[in-house]
Amino acid sequence: MSEDDDLWPVLPSEMVADTLADPAVSAEVFSTVAALTVAICENPWLTGSNQLGADPDWREILIPHGYGIAEYRINRDDQHVILTRVVLF
């Protein structure tokens, strides 16, 4: 078993990809969201993330520095995460 087996790849939804591809998104905000996805990849149940509704695998977390909020869905069966929505402030 390799060290990579503990990682949960984070895949952006089309909406998230479009949001982050917007030229109006600063490099600092983009980098902060990218760093957040690395943290989610290492531990999808991050301290500071909150369960949405009754489903423990549907999560939301504030983007550091007050840049916004991210929502994501953990897929335990395939061991990956879908970044479903990013709302930038």
N, C-alpha and C positions, 0 to 999 in steps of 0.2 A: 504494500500500500504506500503510495507516494504522499508527500505533503499536500499536493494539489487536490487530493481526495476530500480534503476538508473545506475546499472553496466552493462557493455557490455563485456560479457565473450570473452576472446581472445583464439582462437583455432589455434594451429600451423599447417601449411601444412606439408605434409610428408617430403618435402625438408627441411623445417626449423627444424623439429624434428631431421632429420639426421645430419644437420649441428651442432646443439647444442649437439648432442650425441657423436660427435667426441671427443675422448680423448685428442686431441691436443688443444681443446678449454679450456683456463684456467678458473679456478673457478671465477676469478674476471670478466672476460668477460661474462661468463654464468650468473652470478649474476646481472650484469648490464643490460643484455637483459631481464632477468626475472623482474627486477624493471621497465623497460620500458613497459613491457606488463601490469603490474599493473597500470601504469599511463594511458595507452591506455584504459584499462578496465574502468577507472574512467571517461575518456573523450577522445573518439576516435578522436576528432578534436583538438588535442593538439596544443598549441602554439609551433611553430617551425616545425610542420608537414606541408607538402606541397601537394597540389592536383596534381595528375598525369593526364595530359590530360584534357579533358573536364568533366570528372566524379568527382564530389566533394567527392564521397565516396571511391575513390581509392587514397591512401595517401602514402607518404614516409616521413621518419624522420631519422635524424642522430642519431646513437646510441651514448650516452654520452661518453666522454673521448676519442673521435676519434676512437672508436672500429669498426665502420662500418656504414652501413645504413640498415634500415628495411623498407619493403613495406607491406602494409596491405589493406584489402578491408572491408569496413563497410557494414554490411547487416542490413539495417534499418527494414526490414520486420520481421526478426527473432531476432533483437536486439543482435547481436553478431558480432565479428570481426574475420576475418581469417588473420593470419600473414602469408603472402604468400611467402616472401623471406627475408632472412637475409644474407647480404654480409659483412663478417668480414674483416677488414683491418689488 
